[in-house]
Amino acid sequence: MARNAPSIDAYGEGGFRLDGARWEGSLLIVADAARPWPVTSLAELTPESLEPVFGAGRADVEFLLLGLGPRNALPPRAIREALQRAGIGLEFMDTPAAARIYNVLTAEGRRLAAALIAV
């Protein structure tokens, strides 16, 4: 299946650069489509904030790459349990690491969603 995933060219200063265009704030990429994401901190992360990930289905999302801001932390239990119930894997790390690995994983053809809290 051909992929048309956006490339994360840069991150920082409260946003991202995708395919050369600046995106302000946090970012959610599901089924190779980027959209603004209103989550600005780990405290705001809820299963509801990830509804587009759950709605995508396993054909588009085998796991969620979660960038938790400037520092890595354990995502809330409600997030971990909701992903497990949905059969979606979870990889979490600080946003700089997640932004760097996102391009590698999409180039490998991995079916992932990315939820990245801006730094």
VMD Tcl script that builds the backbone (N, CA, C; Angstrom):
set m [mol new atoms 357]
animate dup $m
set s [atomselect $m all]
$s set {name element resname resid chain x y z} {
  {N N MET 1 A 0.843 -1.189 0.000}
  {CA C MET 1 A 0.000 0.000 0.000}
  {C C MET 1 A 0.882 1.244 0.000}
  {N N ALA 2 A 0.635 2.151 -0.916}
  {CA C ALA 2 A 1.413 3.379 -1.004}
  {C C ALA 2 A 1.095 4.277 0.189}
  {N N ARG 3 A 2.126 4.915 0.698}
  {CA C ARG 3 A 1.964 5.806 1.849}
  {C C ARG 3 A 2.163 7.239 1.391}
  {N N ASN 4 A 1.437 8.136 1.990}
  {CA C ASN 4 A 1.608 9.558 1.742}
  {C C ASN 4 A 1.712 10.273 3.085}
  {N N ALA 5 A 2.526 9.704 3.978}
  {CA C ALA 5 A 2.679 10.252 5.320}
  {C C ALA 5 A 3.463 11.560 5.263}
  {N N PRO 6 A 3.024 12.551 6.033}
  {CA C PRO 6 A 3.798 13.786 6.085}
  {C C PRO 6 A 5.151 13.538 6.755}
  {N N SER 7 A 6.135 14.318 6.377}
  {CA C SER 7 A 7.463 14.236 6.967}
  {C C SER 7 A 7.594 15.323 8.031}
  {N N ILE 8 A 8.105 14.945 9.201}
  {CA C ILE 8 A 8.380 15.946 10.232}
  {C C ILE 8 A 9.787 16.468 9.983}
  {N N ASP 9 A 9.863 17.706 9.503}
  {CA C ASP 9 A 11.148 18.312 9.163}
  {C C ASP 9 A 11.821 18.967 10.359}
  {N N ALA 10 A 11.017 19.462 11.311}
  {CA C ALA 10 A 11.574 20.144 12.478}
  {C C ALA 10 A 10.511 20.195 13.569}
  {N N TYR 11 A 10.961 20.464 14.787}
  {CA C TYR 11 A 10.060 20.624 15.925}
  {C C TYR 11 A 10.675 21.650 16.865}
  {N N GLY 12 A 9.837 22.231 17.706}
  {CA C GLY 12 A 10.303 23.198 18.695}
  {C C GLY 12 A 9.581 24.528 18.551}
  {N N GLU 13 A 9.855 25.421 19.490}
  {CA C GLU 13 A 9.225 26.742 19.516}
  {C C GLU 13 A 7.705 26.636 19.457}
  {N N GLY 14 A 7.160 25.592 20.114}
  {CA C GLY 14 A 5.719 25.453 20.229}
  {C C GLY 14 A 5.015 24.856 19.037}
  {N N GLY 15 A 5.755 24.166 18.155}
  {CA C GLY 15 A 5.094 23.577 16.997}
  {C C GLY 15 A 6.018 22.665 16.218}
  {N N PHE 16 A 5.645 22.433 14.958}
  {CA C PHE 16 A 6.356 21.491 14.087}
  {C C PHE 16 A 6.438 22.068 12.681}
  {N N ARG 17 A 7.361 21.547 11.871}
  {CA C ARG 17 A 7.364 21.828 10.437}
  {C C ARG 17 A 7.148 20.491 9.738}
  {N N LEU 18 A 6.028 20.422 8.996}
  {CA C LEU 18 A 5.660 19.217 8.252}
  {C C LEU 18 A 5.737 19.515 6.771}
  {N N ASP 19 A 6.499 18.718 6.057}
  {CA C ASP 19 A 6.636 18.909 4.610}
  {C C ASP 19 A 6.872 20.380 4.272}
  {N N GLY 20 A 7.677 21.056 5.087}
  {CA C GLY 20 A 8.052 22.441 4.830}
  {C C GLY 20 A 7.095 23.487 5.368}
  {N N ALA 21 A 5.935 23.092 5.876}
  {CA C ALA 21 A 4.939 24.054 6.368}
  {C C ALA 21 A 4.914 24.045 7.891}
  {N N ARG 22 A 4.835 25.228 8.490}
  {CA C ARG 22 A 4.797 25.366 9.953}
  {C C ARG 22 A 3.412 25.021 10.502}
  {N N TRP 23 A 3.383 24.203 11.558}
  {CA C TRP 23 A 2.164 23.860 12.297}
  {C C TRP 23 A 2.368 24.340 13.726}
  {N N GLU 24 A 1.493 25.194 14.207}
  {CA C GLU 24 A 1.581 25.663 15.586}
  {C C GLU 24 A 0.886 24.678 16.505}
  {N N GLY 25 A 1.457 24.462 17.676}
  {CA C GLY 25 A 0.832 23.627 18.684}
  {C C GLY 25 A 1.078 22.149 18.477}
  {N N SER 26 A 0.393 21.370 19.290}
  {CA C SER 26 A 0.539 19.915 19.257}
  {C C SER 26 A -0.089 19.348 17.991}
  {N N LEU 27 A 0.271 18.096 17.684}
  {CA C LEU 27 A -0.040 17.514 16.388}
  {C C LEU 27 A -0.499 16.070 16.548}
  {N N LEU 28 A -1.514 15.700 15.770}
  {CA C LEU 28 A -1.989 14.325 15.721}
  {C C LEU 28 A -1.951 13.883 14.259}
  {N N ILE 29 A -1.277 12.766 13.993}
  {CA C ILE 29 A -1.207 12.218 12.637}
  {C C ILE 29 A -1.844 10.829 12.676}
  {N N VAL 30 A -2.939 10.674 11.931}
  {CA C VAL 30 A -3.664 9.409 11.869}
  {C C VAL 30 A -3.963 9.120 10.410}
  {N N ALA 31 A -3.714 7.885 9.973}
  {CA C ALA 31 A -3.950 7.474 8.584}
  {C C ALA 31 A -3.259 8.437 7.611}
  {N N ASP 32 A -2.030 8.816 7.952}
  {CA C ASP 32 A -1.175 9.690 7.136}
  {C C ASP 32 A -1.736 11.097 6.960}
  {N N ALA 33 A -2.679 11.507 7.791}
  {CA C ALA 33 A -3.240 12.862 7.742}
  {C C ALA 33 A -2.932 13.577 9.052}
  {N N ALA 34 A -2.343 14.764 8.941}
  {CA C ALA 34 A -2.015 15.559 10.126}
  {C C ALA 34 A -3.164 16.488 10.459}
  {N N ARG 35 A -3.331 16.714 11.754}
  {CA C ARG 35 A -4.357 17.650 12.226}
  {C C ARG 35 A -3.868 18.280 13.526}
  {N N PRO 36 A -4.341 19.491 13.813}
  {CA C PRO 36 A -4.008 20.087 15.113}
  {C C PRO 36 A -4.570 19.219 16.228}
  {N N TRP 37 A -3.889 19.235 17.365}
  {CA C TRP 37 A -4.302 18.437 18.520}
  {C C TRP 37 A -4.273 19.345 19.737}
  {N N PRO 38 A -5.380 19.503 20.457}
  {CA C PRO 38 A -5.446 20.505 21.524}
  {C C PRO 38 A -4.702 20.157 22.809}
  {N N VAL 39 A -4.080 18.995 22.904}
  {CA C VAL 39 A -3.386 18.586 24.125}
  {C C VAL 39 A -2.056 19.338 24.241}
  {N N THR 40 A -1.841 19.999 25.380}
  {CA C THR 40 A -0.599 20.764 25.571}
  {C C THR 40 A 0.273 20.221 26.694}
  {N N SER 41 A -0.238 19.228 27.435}
  {CA C SER 41 A 0.548 18.653 28.531}
  {C C SER 41 A 0.041 17.243 28.823}
  {N N LEU 42 A 0.851 16.500 29.546}
  {CA C LEU 42 A 0.478 15.145 29.935}
  {C C LEU 42 A -0.826 15.150 30.729}
  {N N ALA 43 A -1.051 16.175 31.541}
  {CA C ALA 43 A -2.256 16.264 32.365}
  {C C ALA 43 A -3.532 16.332 31.520}
  {N N GLU 44 A -3.428 16.805 30.281}
  {CA C GLU 44 A -4.589 16.943 29.395}
  {C C GLU 44 A -4.845 15.701 28.543}
  {N N LEU 45 A -3.979 14.727 28.627}
  {CA C LEU 45 A -4.078 13.529 27.798}
  {C C LEU 45 A -5.159 12.599 28.348}
  {N N THR 46 A -6.192 12.351 27.546}
  {CA C THR 46 A -7.299 11.469 27.935}
  {C C THR 46 A -7.603 10.528 26.772}
  {N N PRO 47 A -8.295 9.427 27.040}
  {CA C PRO 47 A -8.726 8.591 25.918}
  {C C PRO 47 A -9.553 9.382 24.904}
  {N N GLU 48 A -10.366 10.310 25.365}
  {CA C GLU 48 A -11.186 11.114 24.450}
  {C C GLU 48 A -10.326 11.960 23.512}
  {N N SER 49 A -9.182 12.433 24.003}
  {CA C SER 49 A -8.303 13.245 23.151}
  {C C SER 49 A -7.692 12.426 22.018}
  {N N LEU 50 A -7.737 11.116 22.159}
  {CA C LEU 50 A -7.184 10.212 21.146}
  {C C LEU 50 A -8.269 9.520 20.324}
  {N N GLU 51 A -9.479 10.022 20.366}
  {CA C GLU 51 A -10.603 9.397 19.661}
  {C C GLU 51 A -10.300 9.146 18.176}
  {N N PRO 52 A -9.638 10.071 17.454}
  {CA C PRO 52 A -9.331 9.769 16.041}
  {C C PRO 52 A -8.453 8.526 15.867}
  {N N VAL 53 A -7.599 8.255 16.841}
  {CA C VAL 53 A -6.753 7.057 16.786}
  {C C VAL 53 A -7.624 5.810 16.924}
  {N N PHE 54 A -8.522 5.825 17.917}
  {CA C PHE 54 A -9.388 4.675 18.135}
  {C C PHE 54 A -10.349 4.475 16.964}
  {N N GLY 55 A -10.770 5.557 16.343}
  {CA C GLY 55 A -11.707 5.476 15.226}
  {C C GLY 55 A -11.086 5.030 13.920}
  {N N ALA 56 A -9.765 5.069 13.823}
  {CA C ALA 56 A -9.090 4.747 12.563}
  {C C ALA 56 A -9.148 3.266 12.211}
  {N N GLY 57 A -9.082 2.415 13.201}
  {CA C GLY 57 A -9.112 0.979 12.938}
  {C C GLY 57 A -7.719 0.397 12.738}
  {N N ARG 58 A -7.617 -0.885 12.929}
  {CA C ARG 58 A -6.327 -1.577 12.877}
  {C C ARG 58 A -5.684 -1.554 11.495}
  {N N ALA 59 A -6.456 -1.377 10.434}
  {CA C ALA 59 A -5.862 -1.327 9.098}
  {C C ALA 59 A -4.946 -0.111 8.956}
  {N N ASP 60 A -5.250 0.961 9.667}
  {CA C ASP 60 A -4.446 2.184 9.587}
  {C C ASP 60 A -3.498 2.373 10.765}
  {N N VAL 61 A -3.799 1.751 11.901}
  {CA C VAL 61 A -3.001 2.010 13.110}
  {C C VAL 61 A -2.672 0.704 13.818}
  {N N GLU 62 A -1.393 0.309 13.768}
  {CA C GLU 62 A -0.960 -0.842 14.554}
  {C C GLU 62 A -0.464 -0.397 15.929}
  {N N PHE 63 A 0.051 0.845 16.017}
  {CA C PHE 63 A 0.460 1.362 17.316}
  {C C PHE 63 A 0.460 2.890 17.293}
  {N N LEU 64 A 0.440 3.445 18.502}
  {CA C LEU 64 A 0.483 4.886 18.703}
  {C C LEU 64 A 1.873 5.276 19.161}
  {N N LEU 65 A 2.478 6.221 18.459}
  {CA C LEU 65 A 3.740 6.832 18.869}
  {C C LEU 65 A 3.360 8.114 19.606}
  {N N LEU 66 A 3.615 8.137 20.900}
  {CA C LEU 66 A 3.170 9.231 21.755}
  {C C LEU 66 A 4.368 10.046 22.213}
  {N N GLY 67 A 4.399 11.318 21.807}
  {CA C GLY 67 A 5.436 12.254 22.242}
  {C C GLY 67 A 4.890 13.084 23.390}
  {N N LEU 68 A 5.468 12.911 24.569}
  {CA C LEU 68 A 4.887 13.448 25.800}
  {C C LEU 68 A 5.422 14.812 26.213}
  {N N GLY 69 A 6.018 15.556 25.294}
  {CA C GLY 69 A 6.550 16.874 25.643}
  {C C GLY 69 A 8.047 16.806 25.859}
  {N N PRO 70 A 8.599 17.713 26.660}
  {CA C PRO 70 A 10.059 17.792 26.804}
  {C C PRO 70 A 10.691 16.618 27.547}
  {N N ARG 71 A 9.894 15.886 28.356}
  {CA C ARG 71 A 10.429 14.757 29.109}
  {C C ARG 71 A 9.528 13.541 28.953}
  {N N ASN 72 A 10.155 12.383 28.952}
  {CA C ASN 72 A 9.393 11.141 28.905}
  {C C ASN 72 A 8.717 10.914 30.258}
  {N N ALA 73 A 7.565 10.314 30.233}
  {CA C ALA 73 A 6.826 9.982 31.452}
  {C C ALA 73 A 5.882 8.841 31.111}
  {N N LEU 74 A 5.398 8.178 32.132}
  {CA C LEU 74 A 4.441 7.100 31.920}
  {C C LEU 74 A 3.077 7.711 31.592}
  {N N PRO 75 A 2.477 7.349 30.446}
  {CA C PRO 75 A 1.148 7.860 30.127}
  {C C PRO 75 A 0.128 7.387 31.172}
  {N N PRO 76 A -0.947 8.133 31.345}
  {CA C PRO 76 A -1.960 7.739 32.321}
  {C C PRO 76 A -2.474 6.323 32.066}
  {N N ARG 77 A -2.827 5.650 33.143}
  {CA C ARG 77 A -3.338 4.278 33.070}
  {C C ARG 77 A -4.542 4.184 32.133}
  {N N ALA 78 A -5.426 5.180 32.158}
  {CA C ALA 78 A -6.623 5.150 31.298}
  {C C ALA 78 A -6.228 5.077 29.824}
  {N N ILE 79 A -5.166 5.762 29.438}
  {CA C ILE 79 A -4.676 5.727 28.047}
  {C C ILE 79 A -4.147 4.336 27.727}
  {N N ARG 80 A -3.298 3.827 28.594}
  {CA C ARG 80 A -2.691 2.503 28.358}
  {C C ARG 80 A -3.758 1.426 28.256}
  {N N GLU 81 A -4.740 1.469 29.142}
  {CA C GLU 81 A -5.786 0.452 29.132}
  {C C GLU 81 A -6.698 0.580 27.908}
  {N N ALA 82 A -7.035 1.808 27.519}
  {CA C ALA 82 A -7.900 2.005 26.349}
  {C C ALA 82 A -7.210 1.506 25.078}
  {N N LEU 83 A -5.929 1.776 24.937}
  {CA C LEU 83 A -5.182 1.297 23.771}
  {C C LEU 83 A -5.114 -0.232 23.776}
  {N N GLN 84 A -4.876 -0.802 24.935}
  {CA C GLN 84 A -4.802 -2.264 25.027}
  {C C GLN 84 A -6.137 -2.898 24.632}
  {N N ARG 85 A -7.237 -2.346 25.136}
  {CA C ARG 85 A -8.562 -2.877 24.784}
  {C C ARG 85 A -8.813 -2.777 23.284}
  {N N ALA 86 A -8.305 -1.720 22.654}
  {CA C ALA 86 A -8.508 -1.518 21.220}
  {C C ALA 86 A -7.540 -2.338 20.368}
  {N N GLY 87 A -6.586 -3.008 21.006}
  {CA C GLY 87 A -5.608 -3.793 20.259}
  {C C GLY 87 A -4.565 -2.939 19.557}
  {N N ILE 88 A -4.323 -1.728 20.095}
  {CA C ILE 88 A -3.347 -0.794 19.519}
  {C C ILE 88 A -2.140 -0.739 20.439}
  {N N GLY 89 A -0.974 -0.956 19.876}
  {CA C GLY 89 A 0.252 -0.883 20.663}
  {C C GLY 89 A 0.578 0.549 21.054}
  {N N LEU 90 A 1.524 0.706 21.973}
  {CA C LEU 90 A 1.914 2.028 22.462}
  {C C LEU 90 A 3.421 2.110 22.578}
  {N N GLU 91 A 3.980 3.141 21.971}
  {CA C GLU 91 A 5.381 3.514 22.170}
  {C C GLU 91 A 5.362 4.958 22.646}
  {N N PHE 92 A 5.976 5.246 23.766}
  {CA C PHE 92 A 5.967 6.608 24.281}
  {C C PHE 92 A 7.379 7.053 24.634}
  {N N MET 93 A 7.610 8.340 24.440}
  {CA C MET 93 A 8.918 8.947 24.685}
  {C C MET 93 A 8.739 10.455 24.679}
  {N N ASP 94 A 9.823 11.185 24.937}
  {CA C ASP 94 A 9.719 12.637 24.842}
  {C C ASP 94 A 9.469 13.025 23.386}
  {N N THR 95 A 8.882 14.191 23.177}
  {CA C THR 95 A 8.514 14.612 21.821}
  {C C THR 95 A 9.713 14.726 20.881}
  {N N PRO 96 A 10.867 15.268 21.311}
  {CA C PRO 96 A 11.996 15.301 20.368}
  {C C PRO 96 A 12.368 13.917 19.828}
  {N N ALA 97 A 12.410 12.917 20.698}
  {CA C ALA 97 A 12.735 11.561 20.240}
  {C C ALA 97 A 11.634 11.024 19.327}
  {N N ALA 98 A 10.376 11.263 19.695}
  {CA C ALA 98 A 9.261 10.775 18.884}
  {C C ALA 98 A 9.261 11.415 17.503}
  {N N ALA 99 A 9.544 12.708 17.425}
  {CA C ALA 99 A 9.572 13.399 16.133}
  {C C ALA 99 A 10.672 12.830 15.241}
  {N N ARG 100 A 11.809 12.495 15.838}
  {CA C ARG 100 A 12.910 11.938 15.044}
  {C C ARG 100 A 12.581 10.536 14.547}
  {N N ILE 101 A 12.018 9.706 15.406}
  {CA C ILE 101 A 11.766 8.307 15.020}
  {C C ILE 101 A 10.545 8.164 14.107}
  {N N TYR 102 A 9.621 9.124 14.147}
  {CA C TYR 102 A 8.418 9.057 13.315}
  {C C TYR 102 A 8.779 8.855 11.839}
  {N N ASN 103 A 9.702 9.659 11.312}
  {CA C ASN 103 A 10.062 9.559 9.892}
  {C C ASN 103 A 10.662 8.191 9.557}
  {N N VAL 104 A 11.462 7.650 10.456}
  {CA C VAL 104 A 12.065 6.332 10.238}
  {C C VAL 104 A 10.972 5.263 10.160}
  {N N LEU 105 A 10.044 5.315 11.101}
  {CA C LEU 105 A 8.988 4.301 11.145}
  {C C LEU 105 A 8.058 4.390 9.943}
  {N N THR 106 A 7.711 5.600 9.508}
  {CA C THR 106 A 6.840 5.706 8.331}
  {C C THR 106 A 7.585 5.274 7.071}
  {N N ALA 107 A 8.882 5.560 7.000}
  {CA C ALA 107 A 9.664 5.114 5.841}
  {C C ALA 107 A 9.718 3.594 5.778}
  {N N GLU 108 A 9.656 2.938 6.937}
  {CA C GLU 108 A 9.639 1.475 6.985}
  {C C GLU 108 A 8.259 0.917 6.648}
  {N N GLY 109 A 7.270 1.797 6.456}
  {CA C GLY 109 A 5.930 1.355 6.118}
  {C C GLY 109 A 5.080 0.973 7.314}
  {N N ARG 110 A 5.543 1.336 8.505}
  {CA C ARG 110 A 4.769 0.994 9.705}
  {C C ARG 110 A 3.465 1.782 9.729}
  {N N ARG 111 A 2.400 1.135 10.151}
  {CA C ARG 111 A 1.083 1.771 10.256}
  {C C ARG 111 A 0.937 2.324 11.664}
  {N N LEU 112 A 1.254 3.595 11.814}
  {CA C LEU 112 A 1.210 4.181 13.125}
  {C C LEU 112 A 0.428 5.479 13.128}
  {N N ALA 113 A -0.037 5.804 14.310}
  {CA C ALA 113 A -0.560 7.144 14.580}
  {C C ALA 113 A 0.478 7.827 15.448}
  {N N ALA 114 A 0.588 9.131 15.316}
  {CA C ALA 114 A 1.513 9.897 16.156}
  {C C ALA 114 A 0.740 11.001 16.853}
  {N N ALA 115 A 0.887 11.070 18.162}
  {CA C ALA 115 A 0.300 12.125 18.966}
  {C C ALA 115 A 1.456 12.834 19.646}
  {N N LEU 116 A 1.730 14.070 19.237}
  {CA C LEU 116 A 2.944 14.757 19.660}
  {C C LEU 116 A 2.605 16.063 20.363}
  {N N ILE 117 A 2.932 16.139 21.645}
  {CA C ILE 117 A 2.746 17.377 22.402}
  {C C ILE 117 A 3.879 18.322 22.039}
  {N N ALA 118 A 3.538 19.526 21.600}
  {CA C ALA 118 A 4.540 20.495 21.153}
  {C C ALA 118 A 5.484 20.876 22.283}
  {N N VAL 119 A 6.733 21.119 21.895}
  {CA C VAL 119 A 7.756 21.612 22.827}
  {C C VAL 119 A 8.287 22.950 22.345}
}
mol reanalyze $m
mol bondsrecalc $m
mol representation Tube
mol addrep $m
